[in-house]
Amino acid sequence: MPIWVYKCKDDHRTEEVRKYEDREEPAICKTCGEPSQFKQTFEVSFQYGQDYNSISADRHRWNLRENKRLKTRGKSYA
């Protein structure tokens, strides 16, 4: 189960392990005891295609080049 972040009205941060379906139910702040509301903490994005702009893109492009050069498929050389 994922860890969800909750914040109360005094901006205290509380983390709880809950099911996805239960994430929006209020949690109790461990500092002040007030109800805490669910906060979206991160966003995940993936990029596919020829225009790679990530840190691992250089290794990925190198692997694609090496696979083509050696006529292999799916093996990582780094």
C-alpha positions as CSV (number, residue, x, y, z in Angstrom):
1,M,0.0,0.0,0.0
2,P,1.3,3.5,-0.8
3,I,2.2,6.2,1.7
4,W,-0.1,9.3,1.5
5,V,0.7,12.8,2.9
6,Y,-1.9,14.7,4.9
7,K,-1.7,18.3,6.2
8,C,-3.8,19.9,9.0
9,K,-4.8,23.5,9.2
10,D,-1.6,24.3,11.2
11,D,0.5,22.9,8.3
12,H,1.7,19.8,10.2
13,R,2.6,17.0,7.9
14,T,1.4,13.5,8.6
15,E,2.1,10.4,6.5
16,E,-0.1,7.3,6.5
17,V,-0.2,4.0,4.8
18,R,-3.6,3.5,3.2
19,K,-5.4,1.9,0.3
20,Y,-5.9,4.0,-2.8
21,E,-9.6,4.1,-2.2
22,D,-9.2,5.4,1.3
23,R,-6.7,8.2,0.6
24,E,-9.2,11.1,0.7
25,E,-10.6,10.2,4.1
26,P,-9.3,12.7,6.7
27,A,-6.4,11.5,8.9
28,I,-5.7,12.7,12.5
29,C,-2.6,14.9,12.8
30,K,0.0,13.3,15.1
31,T,1.2,16.6,16.4
32,C,-2.0,18.6,17.2
33,G,-4.8,16.0,16.9
34,E,-6.8,18.0,14.3
35,P,-8.2,16.4,11.2
36,S,-5.7,16.4,8.3
37,Q,-6.6,16.6,4.6
38,F,-5.0,14.6,1.8
39,K,-2.5,16.5,-0.3
40,Q,-1.2,15.5,-3.8
41,T,2.5,15.2,-3.2
42,F,4.0,14.3,-6.6
43,E,3.3,13.8,-10.2
44,V,4.8,11.1,-12.4
45,S,5.2,11.6,-16.1
46,F,6.7,9.3,-18.7
47,Q,8.0,10.3,-22.1
48,Y,8.1,8.0,-25.1
49,G,9.3,8.7,-28.6
50,Q,12.4,10.1,-30.2
51,D,12.8,13.3,-28.2
52,Y,14.3,12.1,-24.9
53,N,15.0,14.7,-22.3
54,S,15.7,12.6,-19.2
55,I,18.9,11.6,-17.4
56,S,18.7,8.0,-18.4
57,A,17.9,8.9,-22.0
58,D,21.6,9.0,-23.0
59,R,22.1,5.4,-21.8
60,H,18.9,4.3,-23.5
61,R,19.9,5.9,-26.8
62,W,23.4,4.3,-26.4
63,N,21.8,0.9,-25.8
64,L,19.6,1.3,-28.9
65,R,22.6,2.1,-31.0
66,E,24.6,-0.8,-29.7
67,N,21.7,-3.2,-30.2
68,K,21.4,-2.1,-33.8
69,R,25.2,-2.3,-34.3
70,L,25.5,-5.8,-32.8
71,K,22.2,-6.9,-34.3
72,T,20.9,-8.0,-30.9
73,R,17.7,-7.2,-29.2
74,G,16.9,-6.2,-25.7
75,K,20.3,-6.6,-24.0
76,S,21.8,-3.7,-22.0
77,Y,25.5,-3.1,-22.4
78,A,26.0,-0.5,-19.7
